[in-house]
Structure formats: C-alpha cells, structure tokens
Amino acid sequence: MSPLMWMFLSISWCLSASPILKSSWAGDDWPNSQTPYWLAWRYGSASFANTIDEALYWNRAWMLGQGRFYPIHWLESRIEFVYLREIWQYKIYQYSILILAGLLFCYLIKLLAGSDMLAALTLSMLCLTVQIRRGFDPHLAFAGMVPSMLIKVFLACIFIFLAATEENIKKARRYSFLSAIFYFLALSTYEFSFFLLPTILMCYQIGYDRRKTQNKKQNFKTWANEISLRIFDRTFKPVLFAWLGYGFLVFGVLRRIAKDVSGSYVLGISWKSIPVFISQIFTGIPNISIKFGDEMSTWFRESYPFIIISSIISMVIMFVFLQKLKTMKIEGSNDQLLDTKFFQSICILGITLVCAPGFMMSLQQSWWSRATVQNSYLGVLLTEFGSALLISISLINYRLWIRKITNLFLELKKS
C-alpha cells in the first residue's frame, strides 16, 4: 500500500479519537488532578522525589488493602498529574497514547500477517469500534491506564514474534527477555493484561510457523496440542515466568494478606456470571454504545435467558458447521487466509482481546446485577481492538466464506 494511503488511514484514526481533546475531567481524574497541591500541603513541595514517594505510598496501600499490584500505573499517573496540570496538556497525553496504541496494534498485525491489507483494514475498523462511553471510560479517563497497558502488551507481542522468527539463539533470547520485561510492565500497569497471555503466545506461534515455513491448516485438536507444548519452549519461557511470577505474587501472596478486599475486588462465580460475560462480548460492535432509552435497557435485561439459550444453540450449530467445513476442499483457495494456520492463531488473538474483559467482569460480584452491552468497564478498550481485528478478518475472507457456505448447502441438497 502507498504511503499516501497509510497517511489517510492514520489521519482518519486521529480524527475518530479527537473527541478526547474536547473532554473534561472524568472518572477519578478530577480528584487525582489535585495531586500536586496535595503534595505541596503534605510534603512542602511537589518535587519529583515526593511524587515518587506518593506513588509508592498508594501502591503499598492497594497491595495491603485490596491485594492489587500495579506500581507502574501509580508511577505514571502521579507523574502525569503533577507535571500535566493544565487540562489541555493532560488531554493531549491521553489522546497521544490512544493513537499510539492503535498504530502499534496495526503494526503488530502487519508484522504477523506479512502484508498491509489486514493491518490497514484493522486500522479502518478501529475508527468504528473505539467509542467514548458514559461512566467508566478508558479512553479519556483514569490516567490513560488501559492504553498504556496495551502499548506494553503489543510491544511484548512484537518482541516475542521477533524472537520466534530469529535464527540466532542469542538474539532470540534477547528479544524473549525484552518481551517478558514489557509484559511484566503491562501486568504492573493493570491486571487485565493477566488474561492476555494467549495473545503473546499466538504471536510466538505465528513467528514459529513463519520461521519453519509451516502454514498448512491443521485440525483443531492437533493445533491445540501443538500450542499447549509451545508455551514451554525455551524461547517463550521468560514470558511464561513473568506471568507465573505475577500470578503467584497477587493470588498466592497479596490476596491472602490483604485486609480490605471489598466492592469490585470480591471475586466469585455463579450463574449470574454468564450474562455478564456474554454482554461484554458485543461491546466492540460499532455504535453499540448509543443508548436508545430505558425501554431498550429493560428489554435487554429481560432478554438474558433468551440470549443465553440462543448463544448456546448458535455455538453448537457453528461447531457442527465448522466440523463439516474441515472435510471440504475448495479449489484455488490455498492462498486464502481462511485455509492457513495463521488464520487459527490470529483469530485466537482477536478472540482473547474480545473475551478477556468480560471474563474478568464475570468474576466480580459487583457487576453481576449491572453489566450490560452499554454498561461496561475499563477493559472495553480491549474488546474494541479485538472486534476491529475480527471484523477485518471476516471482511477479507467474505468471498471464501460465501463459497464454502454455498458448497455446503449444495452438498446437503445432494445428500
């Protein structure tokens, strides 16, 4: 694709996110914006050393109180509010890191796909799936915590892909350690990244297949077995150890000694978790954040049983349908994305981004009675990115999908 086309797409992405620049303090940002004045009252000045002390103070409080560990967020947010005191300065920062997260994501897709088309289409879809919301909005509030986390996760994905494609063992290990460092930084920014390990693993798998020139599609069982073994590869182990180390620290130590676990941090699972999880899957659909009145919200809450039943039936039908497609061969489709191992891996990457926020919310009891498609939490940004990727994959493969469906119906008609 020409540089002019990339420039046009980048401008479109920048314009779609521009409402952030016109927004005001939101969420926790207004009280946090008073940080420099609080430091001046408490310590005598808002110096850099006092800013770091304040960040470490709050991190320690959350560790011992709620069992959460995200020191990088506290360091970033305190520095932001102390040195970006004017709202226009703070909004430019929020806007910039969201733009950077989107461009970095598309660069990652370009790297994985080995072509521009999927990356360009994903950037176009991001302009539609990323939507400003009422309430807990990750785009223009909360010190840019979620975009910052995603930037680190995408960097980890890029470095693990480079590690998988690198023939030189020493260079591969360096890339692997860099990936582990960025992933641990992401984990220390926001805990949602704990559920994004599959995205890094899929990037490693795609890089491994690229280096081994293996791109022939496998049945799901064989492919799943291969993935389960790939996680123990020497090159991937630093990332795995970063994930396990964070998990042990939070769930094995901090959650056990925490003295004030309450509210959204009380975890559990019940039948009420199912509608929460399902509702959040659809939050990345373009324009889904538009509210149509209380009648629509009431209808959606009352329709949960129907949605659950229809979703289960649809998944069963799709499973049978996909099993049927495995036995079909379409002439001239060997170069299509749908018939490659890359398709399997890149879809899991997108599905993980879409489903991770809903899975996390389904474990939080405070969301069991109030989560809907239009009432989401900070992780909705992950769903928006994943939705953009999955929609792009579907659009690229629509001709092959139609051809396979047509052939299936013809085969069923003959039988």
C-alpha positions as a Markdown table, in Angstrom:
| # | Residue | x | y | z |
|---|---|---|---|---|
| 1 | Met | 0.0 | 0.0 | 0.0 |
| 2 | Ser | 1.2 | 3.5 | -0.8 |
| 3 | Pro | 2.4 | 5.9 | 2.0 |
| 4 | Leu | -0.4 | 8.2 | 1.0 |
| 5 | Met | -3.0 | 5.6 | 1.8 |
| 6 | Trp | -1.4 | 4.9 | 5.2 |
| 7 | Met | -1.3 | 8.6 | 5.9 |
| 8 | Phe | -5.0 | 8.9 | 5.0 |
| 9 | Leu | -5.9 | 6.0 | 7.4 |
| 10 | Ser | -3.8 | 7.4 | 10.2 |
| 11 | Ile | -5.5 | 10.8 | 9.8 |
| 12 | Ser | -8.9 | 9.0 | 10.0 |
| 13 | Trp | -7.8 | 7.3 | 13.1 |
| 14 | Cys | -6.6 | 10.5 | 14.7 |
| 15 | Leu | -9.9 | 12.3 | 13.8 |
| 16 | Ser | -12.0 | 9.4 | 15.2 |
| 17 | Ala | -10.3 | 9.8 | 18.6 |
| 18 | Ser | -10.3 | 13.6 | 18.6 |
| 19 | Pro | -13.4 | 13.9 | 21.0 |
| 20 | Ile | -10.9 | 13.1 | 23.8 |
| 21 | Leu | -9.3 | 16.5 | 23.2 |
| 22 | Lys | -12.6 | 18.3 | 23.9 |
| 23 | Ser | -13.5 | 16.3 | 27.0 |
| 24 | Ser | -13.2 | 17.4 | 30.7 |
| 25 | Trp | -12.0 | 15.6 | 33.8 |
| 26 | Ala | -13.8 | 12.3 | 34.1 |
| 27 | Gly | -13.8 | 9.3 | 36.4 |
| 28 | Asp | -11.1 | 9.6 | 39.1 |
| 29 | Asp | -9.2 | 12.2 | 37.2 |
| 30 | Trp | -10.6 | 15.3 | 38.9 |
| 31 | Pro | -9.6 | 14.3 | 42.5 |
| 32 | Asn | -6.3 | 13.0 | 41.2 |
| 33 | Ser | -5.7 | 16.2 | 39.4 |
| 34 | Gln | -5.3 | 17.8 | 42.8 |
| 35 | Thr | -2.2 | 15.7 | 43.5 |
| 36 | Pro | 0.4 | 18.5 | 43.1 |
| 37 | Tyr | -1.4 | 20.7 | 45.6 |
| 38 | Trp | -1.9 | 17.7 | 48.0 |
| 39 | Leu | 1.9 | 17.1 | 47.8 |
| 40 | Ala | 2.7 | 20.7 | 48.4 |
| 41 | Trp | 0.5 | 20.7 | 51.5 |
| 42 | Arg | 1.7 | 17.3 | 52.8 |
| 43 | Tyr | 5.5 | 17.5 | 52.0 |
| 44 | Gly | 6.1 | 21.1 | 51.3 |
| 45 | Ser | 6.6 | 20.8 | 47.6 |
| 46 | Ala | 5.6 | 18.7 | 44.6 |
| 47 | Ser | 9.1 | 17.7 | 43.7 |
| 48 | Phe | 10.0 | 14.6 | 41.6 |
| 49 | Ala | 11.1 | 12.7 | 44.7 |
| 50 | Asn | 7.9 | 13.5 | 46.6 |
| 51 | Thr | 5.9 | 12.4 | 43.5 |
| 52 | Ile | 7.6 | 9.0 | 43.5 |
| 53 | Asp | 7.1 | 8.7 | 47.3 |
| 54 | Glu | 3.4 | 9.4 | 46.8 |
| 55 | Ala | 3.1 | 6.8 | 44.0 |
| 56 | Leu | 4.8 | 4.1 | 46.2 |
| 57 | Tyr | 2.6 | 5.1 | 49.1 |
| 58 | Trp | -0.6 | 4.4 | 47.2 |
| 59 | Asn | 0.8 | 1.3 | 45.6 |
| 60 | Arg | 1.6 | -0.1 | 49.0 |
| 61 | Ala | -1.8 | 0.8 | 50.3 |
| 62 | Trp | -3.5 | -1.1 | 47.5 |
| 63 | Met | -1.2 | -4.1 | 47.9 |
| 64 | Leu | -2.0 | -4.4 | 51.6 |
| 65 | Gly | -5.6 | -3.3 | 51.3 |
| 66 | Gln | -7.1 | -4.9 | 48.2 |
| 67 | Gly | -4.3 | -7.2 | 47.2 |
| 68 | Arg | -3.6 | -5.4 | 43.9 |
| 69 | Phe | -0.1 | -4.9 | 42.4 |
| 70 | Tyr | 0.2 | -2.1 | 39.8 |
| 71 | Pro | 3.1 | 0.1 | 40.7 |
| 72 | Ile | 3.7 | 1.2 | 37.1 |
| 73 | His | 0.3 | 2.8 | 36.9 |
| 74 | Trp | 0.8 | 4.7 | 40.1 |
| 75 | Leu | 4.2 | 6.0 | 39.0 |
| 76 | Glu | 2.8 | 7.0 | 35.6 |
| 77 | Ser | -0.4 | 8.6 | 36.9 |
| 78 | Arg | 1.3 | 10.6 | 39.7 |
| 79 | Ile | 3.9 | 12.0 | 37.2 |
| 80 | Glu | 1.1 | 12.9 | 34.8 |
| 81 | Phe | -1.0 | 14.8 | 37.3 |
| 82 | Val | 2.0 | 16.6 | 38.8 |
| 83 | Tyr | 3.6 | 17.7 | 35.5 |
| 84 | Leu | 0.5 | 18.0 | 33.2 |
| 85 | Arg | -1.5 | 20.3 | 35.4 |
| 86 | Glu | -3.5 | 22.1 | 32.7 |
| 87 | Ile | -6.4 | 20.0 | 31.3 |
| 88 | Trp | -5.3 | 20.6 | 27.7 |
| 89 | Gln | -1.9 | 19.1 | 28.5 |
| 90 | Tyr | -3.4 | 16.1 | 30.1 |
| 91 | Lys | -5.9 | 15.5 | 27.2 |
| 92 | Ile | -3.1 | 15.7 | 24.6 |
| 93 | Tyr | -1.3 | 13.0 | 26.6 |
| 94 | Gln | -4.4 | 10.8 | 26.7 |
| 95 | Tyr | -5.1 | 11.3 | 23.1 |
| 96 | Ser | -1.5 | 10.6 | 22.1 |
| 97 | Ile | -1.2 | 7.3 | 23.9 |
| 98 | Leu | -4.5 | 6.0 | 22.5 |
| 99 | Ile | -3.4 | 6.9 | 19.0 |
| 100 | Leu | 0.0 | 5.2 | 19.6 |
| 101 | Ala | -1.8 | 2.1 | 20.9 |
| 102 | Gly | -3.9 | 1.9 | 17.7 |
| 103 | Leu | -0.9 | 2.4 | 15.4 |
| 104 | Leu | 1.2 | -0.1 | 17.3 |
| 105 | Phe | -1.6 | -2.7 | 17.2 |
| 106 | Cys | -1.8 | -2.3 | 13.4 |
| 107 | Tyr | 1.9 | -2.5 | 13.0 |
| 108 | Leu | 1.8 | -5.8 | 15.0 |
| 109 | Ile | -0.9 | -7.1 | 12.7 |
| 110 | Lys | 1.2 | -6.1 | 9.7 |
| 111 | Leu | 4.2 | -7.9 | 11.1 |
| 112 | Leu | 2.2 | -11.0 | 11.8 |
| 113 | Ala | 0.3 | -11.1 | 8.5 |
| 114 | Gly | 3.3 | -10.2 | 6.4 |
| 115 | Ser | 1.2 | -7.8 | 4.3 |
| 116 | Asp | -0.5 | -4.4 | 4.6 |
| 117 | Met | -4.1 | -5.4 | 3.8 |
| 118 | Leu | -5.2 | -6.9 | 7.1 |
| 119 | Ala | -3.4 | -4.1 | 9.1 |
| 120 | Ala | -5.0 | -1.3 | 7.0 |
| 121 | Leu | -8.4 | -2.8 | 7.3 |
| 122 | Thr | -8.0 | -3.2 | 11.1 |
| 123 | Leu | -7.0 | 0.5 | 11.4 |
| 124 | Ser | -10.1 | 1.4 | 9.5 |
| 125 | Met | -12.3 | -0.7 | 11.7 |
| 126 | Leu | -10.7 | 0.8 | 14.9 |
| 127 | Cys | -12.2 | 4.1 | 13.8 |
| 128 | Leu | -15.7 | 2.5 | 14.2 |
| 129 | Thr | -15.2 | 0.2 | 17.1 |
| 130 | Val | -13.5 | 2.6 | 19.5 |
| 131 | Gln | -16.3 | 4.6 | 21.2 |
| 132 | Ile | -16.5 | 7.1 | 24.0 |
| 133 | Arg | -18.8 | 5.9 | 26.7 |
| 134 | Arg | -20.6 | 7.3 | 29.8 |
| 135 | Gly | -19.4 | 6.2 | 33.2 |
| 136 | Phe | -16.2 | 4.2 | 33.3 |
| 137 | Asp | -14.5 | 5.2 | 30.1 |
| 138 | Pro | -10.9 | 4.0 | 29.4 |
| 139 | His | -10.3 | 6.4 | 26.5 |
| 140 | Leu | -10.5 | 9.8 | 28.3 |
| 141 | Ala | -10.1 | 9.0 | 32.0 |
| 142 | Phe | -8.2 | 7.0 | 34.6 |
| 143 | Ala | -4.8 | 8.4 | 33.6 |
| 144 | Gly | -4.7 | 6.5 | 30.3 |
| 145 | Met | -4.1 | 3.3 | 32.2 |
| 146 | Val | -5.6 | 0.9 | 29.7 |
| 147 | Pro | -4.0 | 2.4 | 26.5 |
| 148 | Ser | -0.6 | 2.4 | 28.4 |
| 149 | Met | -1.1 | -1.2 | 29.3 |
| 150 | Leu | -2.0 | -2.2 | 25.7 |
| 151 | Ile | 1.1 | -0.4 | 24.4 |
| 152 | Lys | 3.3 | -2.6 | 26.6 |
| 153 | Val | 1.4 | -5.8 | 25.7 |
| 154 | Phe | 1.8 | -5.0 | 22.0 |
| 155 | Leu | 5.5 | -4.4 | 22.4 |
| 156 | Ala | 5.7 | -7.7 | 24.2 |
| 157 | Cys | 3.9 | -9.3 | 21.3 |
| 158 | Ile | 6.3 | -7.7 | 18.7 |
| 159 | Phe | 9.4 | -8.8 | 20.6 |
| 160 | Ile | 8.2 | -12.4 | 21.1 |
| 161 | Phe | 7.4 | -12.6 | 17.4 |
| 162 | Leu | 10.9 | -11.4 | 16.5 |
| 163 | Ala | 12.3 | -14.0 | 19.0 |
| 164 | Ala | 10.3 | -16.7 | 17.3 |
| 165 | Thr | 11.5 | -15.7 | 13.8 |
| 166 | Glu | 15.1 | -15.2 | 14.8 |
| 167 | Glu | 17.6 | -17.9 | 13.8 |
| 168 | Asn | 20.4 | -16.6 | 16.0 |
| 169 | Ile | 19.8 | -18.1 | 19.5 |
| 170 | Lys | 21.4 | -15.2 | 21.4 |
| 171 | Lys | 19.3 | -12.6 | 19.6 |
| 172 | Ala | 16.2 | -14.7 | 20.1 |
| 173 | Arg | 16.8 | -14.8 | 23.8 |
| 174 | Arg | 17.4 | -11.1 | 24.0 |
| 175 | Tyr | 14.1 | -10.5 | 22.2 |
| 176 | Ser | 12.4 | -13.0 | 24.5 |
| 177 | Phe | 13.7 | -11.2 | 27.7 |
| 178 | Leu | 12.5 | -7.9 | 26.3 |
| 179 | Ser | 9.1 | -9.4 | 25.7 |
| 180 | Ala | 9.0 | -10.7 | 29.2 |
| 181 | Ile | 10.0 | -7.3 | 30.6 |
| 182 | Phe | 7.3 | -5.4 | 28.7 |
| 183 | Tyr | 4.7 | -8.0 | 29.6 |
| 184 | Phe | 5.6 | -7.7 | 33.3 |
| 185 | Leu | 5.4 | -3.9 | 33.0 |
| 186 | Ala | 1.9 | -4.4 | 31.5 |
| 187 | Leu | 0.9 | -6.6 | 34.3 |
| 188 | Ser | 2.2 | -4.0 | 36.7 |
| 189 | Thr | 0.1 | -1.3 | 35.0 |
| 190 | Tyr | -3.3 | -3.1 | 35.0 |
| 191 | Glu | -4.3 | -6.6 | 35.9 |
| 192 | Phe | -6.4 | -7.1 | 32.8 |
| 193 | Ser | -3.2 | -8.0 | 31.0 |
| 194 | Phe | -3.0 | -11.2 | 33.1 |
| 195 | Phe | -5.6 | -12.7 | 30.7 |
| 196 | Leu | -3.8 | -11.6 | 27.6 |
| 197 | Leu | -1.1 | -14.3 | 27.8 |
| 198 | Pro | -2.8 | -16.1 | 24.8 |
| 199 | Thr | -2.2 | -13.1 | 22.6 |
| 200 | Ile | 1.5 | -13.2 | 23.2 |
| 201 | Leu | 1.5 | -17.0 | 22.7 |
| 202 | Met | -0.3 | -16.7 | 19.4 |
| 203 | Cys | 2.3 | -14.1 | 18.2 |
| 204 | Tyr | 5.0 | -16.6 | 19.2 |
| 205 | Gln | 3.2 | -19.4 | 17.3 |
| 206 | Ile | 2.8 | -17.3 | 14.2 |
| 207 | Gly | 6.5 | -16.4 | 14.3 |
| 208 | Tyr | 7.5 | -20.0 | 14.8 |
| 209 | Asp | 5.4 | -21.1 | 11.8 |
| 210 | Arg | 6.9 | -18.4 | 9.7 |
| 211 | Arg | 10.5 | -19.5 | 10.6 |
| 212 | Lys | 9.6 | -23.1 | 9.9 |
| 213 | Thr | 7.6 | -22.2 | 6.8 |
| 214 | Gln | 4.7 | -24.2 | 8.2 |
| 215 | Asn | 1.4 | -22.6 | 7.3 |
| 216 | Lys | -0.8 | -25.6 | 6.4 |
| 217 | Lys | -4.0 | -25.7 | 8.3 |
| 218 | Gln | -4.4 | -28.4 | 11.0 |
| 219 | Asn | -7.5 | -29.8 | 12.6 |
| 220 | Phe | -8.2 | -28.0 | 15.9 |
| 221 | Lys | -7.1 | -30.8 | 18.2 |
| 222 | Thr | -3.7 | -31.2 | 16.6 |
| 223 | Trp | -3.2 | -27.4 | 16.6 |
| 224 | Ala | -4.3 | -27.1 | 20.3 |
| 225 | Asn | -1.8 | -29.8 | 21.3 |
| 226 | Glu | 0.9 | -28.0 | 19.4 |
| 227 | Ile | 0.1 | -24.7 | 21.1 |
| 228 | Ser | 0.0 | -26.3 | 24.6 |
| 229 | Leu | 3.5 | -27.6 | 24.1 |
| 230 | Arg | 4.8 | -24.3 | 22.5 |
| 231 | Ile | 4.2 | -22.5 | 25.8 |
| 232 | Phe | 7.1 | -24.5 | 27.3 |
| 233 | Asp | 9.6 | -23.6 | 24.6 |
| 234 | Arg | 12.8 | -22.2 | 25.9 |
| 235 | Thr | 12.4 | -19.0 | 24.0 |
| 236 | Phe | 8.9 | -18.5 | 25.4 |
| 237 | Lys | 9.8 | -19.4 | 29.0 |
| 238 | Pro | 10.8 | -15.8 | 30.1 |
| 239 | Val | 7.2 | -14.6 | 29.3 |
| 240 | Leu | 5.7 | -17.6 | 31.0 |
| 241 | Phe | 7.8 | -17.0 | 34.1 |
| 242 | Ala | 6.8 | -13.3 | 34.1 |
| 243 | Trp | 3.1 | -14.4 | 34.0 |
| 244 | Leu | 3.5 | -17.1 | 36.7 |
| 245 | Gly | 5.5 | -14.7 | 38.9 |
| 246 | Tyr | 2.9 | -12.1 | 38.8 |
| 247 | Gly | 0.1 | -14.6 | 39.4 |
| 248 | Phe | 1.9 | -16.0 | 42.5 |
| 249 | Leu | 2.6 | -12.6 | 43.9 |
| 250 | Val | -1.0 | -11.4 | 43.5 |
| 251 | Phe | -3.1 | -14.6 | 44.2 |
| 252 | Gly | -0.6 | -16.5 | 46.3 |
| 253 | Val | 0.6 | -13.7 | 48.5 |
| 254 | Leu | -1.1 | -10.3 | 48.3 |
| 255 | Arg | -4.7 | -11.6 | 48.2 |
| 256 | Arg | -4.0 | -13.7 | 51.2 |
| 257 | Ile | -2.6 | -10.9 | 53.3 |
| 258 | Ala | -5.0 | -8.1 | 52.0 |
| 259 | Lys | -7.0 | -6.6 | 54.8 |
| 260 | Asp | -9.7 | -4.7 | 53.0 |
| 261 | Val | -10.9 | -6.7 | 49.9 |
| 262 | Ser | -14.3 | -5.3 | 49.0 |
| 263 | Gly | -16.5 | -4.0 | 46.2 |
| 264 | Ser | -15.3 | -4.8 | 42.7 |
| 265 | Tyr | -12.4 | -6.8 | 44.1 |
| 266 | Val | -14.5 | -9.5 | 45.7 |
| 267 | Leu | -14.2 | -12.4 | 43.2 |
| 268 | Gly | -16.6 | -15.3 | 42.7 |
| 269 | Ile | -18.5 | -17.3 | 40.1 |
| 270 | Ser | -22.2 | -18.2 | 39.7 |
| 271 | Trp | -24.9 | -18.5 | 37.0 |
| 272 | Lys | -25.0 | -14.7 | 37.1 |
| 273 | Ser | -21.5 | -14.6 | 35.7 |
| 274 | Ile | -22.8 | -15.9 | 32.3 |
| 275 | Pro | -24.9 | -12.9 | 31.2 |
| 276 | Val | -22.1 | -10.6 | 32.3 |
| 277 | Phe | -19.6 | -12.4 | 30.1 |
| 278 | Ile | -22.0 | -12.6 | 27.1 |
| 279 | Ser | -23.0 | -9.0 | 27.3 |
| 280 | Gln | -19.4 | -7.7 | 27.2 |
| 281 | Ile | -18.5 | -9.7 | 24.0 |
| 282 | Phe | -20.7 | -7.4 | 22.0 |
| 283 | Thr | -19.4 | -4.1 | 23.4 |
| 284 | Gly | -17.0 | -3.7 | 20.5 |
| 285 | Ile | -19.7 | -3.6 | 17.8 |
| 286 | Pro | -19.7 | -0.2 | 16.0 |
| 287 | Asn | -22.1 | 2.3 | 17.5 |
| 288 | Ile | -23.2 | -0.2 | 20.2 |
| 289 | Ser | -22.6 | 2.5 | 22.9 |
| 290 | Ile | -25.5 | 4.6 | 21.6 |
| 291 | Lys | -28.4 | 4.5 | 24.1 |
| 292 | Phe | -32.0 | 4.1 | 22.8 |
| 293 | Gly | -33.7 | 4.9 | 26.1 |
| 294 | Asp | -34.7 | 3.0 | 29.2 |
| 295 | Glu | -37.0 | 0.7 | 27.3 |
| 296 | Met | -34.1 | -0.8 | 25.3 |
| 297 | Ser | -32.1 | -1.4 | 28.5 |
| 298 | Thr | -35.1 | -3.0 | 30.2 |
| 299 | Trp | -35.7 | -5.2 | 27.2 |
| 300 | Phe | -32.0 | -6.4 | 27.2 |
| 301 | Arg | -32.1 | -7.3 | 30.9 |
| 302 | Glu | -35.3 | -9.2 | 30.5 |
| 303 | Ser | -33.9 | -11.0 | 27.4 |
| 304 | Tyr | -30.9 | -12.5 | 29.1 |
| 305 | Pro | -32.4 | -16.1 | 29.2 |
| 306 | Phe | -33.2 | -15.9 | 25.5 |
| 307 | Ile | -29.7 | -14.6 | 24.7 |
| 308 | Ile | -28.0 | -17.4 | 26.7 |
| 309 | Ile | -30.1 | -20.1 | 25.1 |
| 310 | Ser | -29.7 | -18.8 | 21.6 |
| 311 | Ser | -26.0 | -18.3 | 22.1 |
| 312 | Ile | -25.5 | -21.9 | 23.2 |
| 313 | Ile | -27.6 | -23.2 | 20.2 |
| 314 | Ser | -25.6 | -21.0 | 17.8 |
| 315 | Met | -22.3 | -22.2 | 19.2 |
| 316 | Val | -23.4 | -25.9 | 18.8 |
| 317 | Ile | -24.5 | -25.2 | 15.2 |
| 318 | Met | -21.3 | -23.4 | 14.4 |
| 319 | Phe | -19.3 | -26.2 | 15.8 |
| 320 | Val | -21.1 | -28.8 | 13.6 |
| 321 | Phe | -20.8 | -26.4 | 10.7 |
| 322 | Leu | -17.1 | -25.9 | 11.1 |
| 323 | Gln | -16.5 | -29.7 | 11.5 |
| 324 | Lys | -18.3 | -30.1 | 8.2 |
| 325 | Leu | -16.1 | -27.4 | 6.6 |
| 326 | Lys | -13.0 | -29.3 | 7.5 |
| 327 | Thr | -13.8 | -32.1 | 5.1 |
| 328 | Met | -14.4 | -29.7 | 2.2 |
| 329 | Lys | -11.8 | -28.6 | -0.2 |
| 330 | Ile | -12.2 | -25.5 | -2.3 |
| 331 | Glu | -10.3 | -25.2 | -5.5 |
| 332 | Gly | -8.0 | -22.2 | -5.7 |
| 333 | Ser | -8.3 | -21.4 | -2.0 |
| 334 | Asn | -4.8 | -22.4 | -0.9 |
| 335 | Asp | -3.6 | -18.8 | -0.7 |
| 336 | Gln | -6.6 | -17.6 | 1.3 |
| 337 | Leu | -6.3 | -16.6 | 4.9 |
| 338 | Leu | -9.1 | -18.9 | 6.0 |
| 339 | Asp | -7.1 | -22.0 | 5.0 |
| 340 | Thr | -3.9 | -21.4 | 7.0 |
| 341 | Lys | -2.6 | -21.9 | 10.5 |
| 342 | Phe | -2.2 | -18.2 | 10.6 |
| 343 | Phe | -6.0 | -17.8 | 10.5 |
| 344 | Gln | -6.4 | -20.0 | 13.6 |
| 345 | Ser | -3.7 | -18.2 | 15.6 |
| 346 | Ile | -4.8 | -14.6 | 14.6 |
| 347 | Cys | -8.4 | -15.4 | 15.4 |
| 348 | Ile | -7.5 | -16.7 | 18.9 |
| 349 | Leu | -5.5 | -13.4 | 19.3 |
| 350 | Gly | -8.6 | -11.4 | 18.4 |
| 351 | Ile | -11.0 | -13.6 | 20.5 |
| 352 | Thr | -8.8 | -13.2 | 23.5 |
| 353 | Leu | -8.9 | -9.4 | 23.3 |
| 354 | Val | -12.7 | -9.6 | 22.9 |
| 355 | Cys | -13.4 | -12.0 | 25.7 |
| 356 | Ala | -10.8 | -11.1 | 28.4 |
| 357 | Pro | -12.7 | -8.1 | 29.8 |
| 358 | Gly | -16.0 | -9.9 | 30.0 |
| 359 | Phe | -14.3 | -12.9 | 31.7 |
| 360 | Met | -12.7 | -10.6 | 34.3 |
| 361 | Met | -16.0 | -8.8 | 34.9 |
| 362 | Ser | -17.9 | -12.1 | 35.2 |
| 363 | Leu | -15.8 | -12.9 | 38.2 |
| 364 | Gln | -16.6 | -9.6 | 40.0 |
| 365 | Gln | -19.7 | -9.9 | 42.1 |
| 366 | Ser | -20.4 | -6.2 | 41.9 |
| 367 | Trp | -21.0 | -6.4 | 38.2 |
| 368 | Trp | -23.5 | -9.4 | 38.3 |
| 369 | Ser | -26.5 | -7.1 | 38.5 |
| 370 | Arg | -25.5 | -4.1 | 36.4 |
| 371 | Ala | -23.3 | -5.2 | 33.4 |
| 372 | Thr | -24.9 | -4.7 | 30.0 |
| 373 | Val | -23.7 | -4.2 | 26.5 |
| 374 | Gln | -23.9 | -0.4 | 27.1 |
| 375 | Asn | -22.7 | -0.5 | 30.7 |
| 376 | Ser | -19.1 | -1.8 | 30.6 |
| 377 | Tyr | -15.8 | -1.2 | 32.4 |
| 378 | Leu | -12.3 | -0.1 | 31.5 |
| 379 | Gly | -11.5 | -3.4 | 29.7 |
| 380 | Val | -13.9 | -2.5 | 26.9 |
| 381 | Leu | -11.0 | -0.9 | 25.1 |
| 382 | Leu | -9.5 | -4.4 | 24.7 |
| 383 | Thr | -12.8 | -5.6 | 23.2 |
| 384 | Glu | -12.8 | -2.8 | 20.8 |
| 385 | Phe | -9.4 | -3.6 | 19.5 |
| 386 | Gly | -10.2 | -7.3 | 19.2 |
| 387 | Ser | -13.5 | -6.6 | 17.5 |
| 388 | Ala | -11.7 | -4.5 | 14.9 |
| 389 | Leu | -9.4 | -7.3 | 14.1 |
| 390 | Leu | -12.1 | -10.0 | 13.9 |
| 391 | Ile | -14.3 | -7.8 | 11.7 |
| 392 | Ser | -11.3 | -7.2 | 9.4 |
| 393 | Ile | -10.6 | -10.9 | 9.1 |
| 394 | Ser | -14.2 | -11.6 | 8.2 |
| 395 | Leu | -14.2 | -8.9 | 5.6 |
| 396 | Ile | -11.1 | -10.2 | 3.9 |
| 397 | Asn | -12.4 | -13.7 | 3.8 |
| 398 | Tyr | -16.0 | -13.0 | 3.0 |
| 399 | Arg | -15.8 | -14.4 | -0.6 |
| 400 | Leu | -14.3 | -17.7 | 0.7 |
| 401 | Trp | -17.0 | -17.9 | 3.5 |
| 402 | Ile | -19.7 | -17.4 | 0.9 |
| 403 | Arg | -18.2 | -20.1 | -1.3 |
| 404 | Lys | -17.9 | -22.6 | 1.5 |
| 405 | Ile | -21.4 | -22.0 | 2.7 |
| 406 | Thr | -22.8 | -22.3 | -0.9 |
| 407 | Asn | -20.9 | -25.6 | -1.4 |
| 408 | Leu | -22.1 | -26.9 | 2.0 |
| 409 | Phe | -25.7 | -26.3 | 1.0 |
| 410 | Leu | -25.2 | -27.9 | -2.4 |
| 411 | Glu | -23.6 | -30.9 | -0.6 |
| 412 | Leu | -26.5 | -31.1 | 1.8 |
| 413 | Lys | -29.0 | -30.8 | -1.0 |
| 414 | Lys | -27.4 | -33.7 | -2.9 |
| 415 | Ser | -27.5 | -35.9 | 0.2 |
